[in-house]
Amino acid sequence: MRKHKKTPQPGSNGGKVTRENVTPKIRKFSNTTSRIYSALLSGNKTTVQLVRLTGIADPRSHIRYLRAAGVPVADYWISTPNSRIKVYFIK
């Protein structure tokens, strides 16, 4: 019986680990989504903090784009006497 050699999948670069293999979808983000991504990499941020840091009116939609691309953006709620605040972070 003859053993067959596995051929690498197209675009896999022969199994070598490169920057493109590790974070291929990060490069495809728009400028505004990239700013949200960078802000979340620096630590936990509320929606209001993201608006102030990046100047983007609705960062939640860009967080949705990040999640769809496979970025592990997690969140939790903080309850205050008058409201609830959502905090986002990257695992």
C-alpha positions, -999 to 999 in steps of 0.1 A, spaced: 0 0 0 13 34 -10 13 63 15 0 96 1 16 128 10 -8 154 22 -7 186 1 -11 219 19 -44 237 15 -44 268 -8 -33 299 11 -20 279 40 16 288 32 27 252 37 18 253 74 43 280 82 31 305 109 31 340 95 14 372 105 -11 367 77 -20 332 91 -25 345 127 -46 375 120 -58 374 84 -91 393 89 -78 422 109 -63 437 78 -97 438 61 -113 461 87 -123 496 78 -104 525 95 -132 530 120 -135 494 129 -97 492 133 -98 521 158 -124 503 179 -103 471 177 -72 491 189 -91 507 217 -104 473 230 -69 459 229 -59 484 255 -84 472 280 -120 472 291 -141 500 277 -177 511 280 -196 524 250 -192 560 262 -155 556 266 -152 541 230 -172 571 216 -149 595 234 -117 577 224 -125 571 188 -150 597 178 -173 570 164 -209 577 172 -221 541 175 -192 517 183 -216 488 189 -220 483 152 -183 480 147 -181 456 176 -206 435 157 -183 435 126 -154 424 148 -174 395 162 -185 385 128 -149 384 117 -140 361 146 -125 385 171 -134 373 206 -151 405 219 -168 398 252 -190 420 274 -206 423 307 -231 447 324 -224 471 353 -255 482 372 -257 516 386 -287 531 406 -300 549 375 -289 528 346 -269 498 333 -236 501 314 -221 476 291 -184 470 292 -166 454 262 -132 437 261 -112 413 240 -105 379 256 
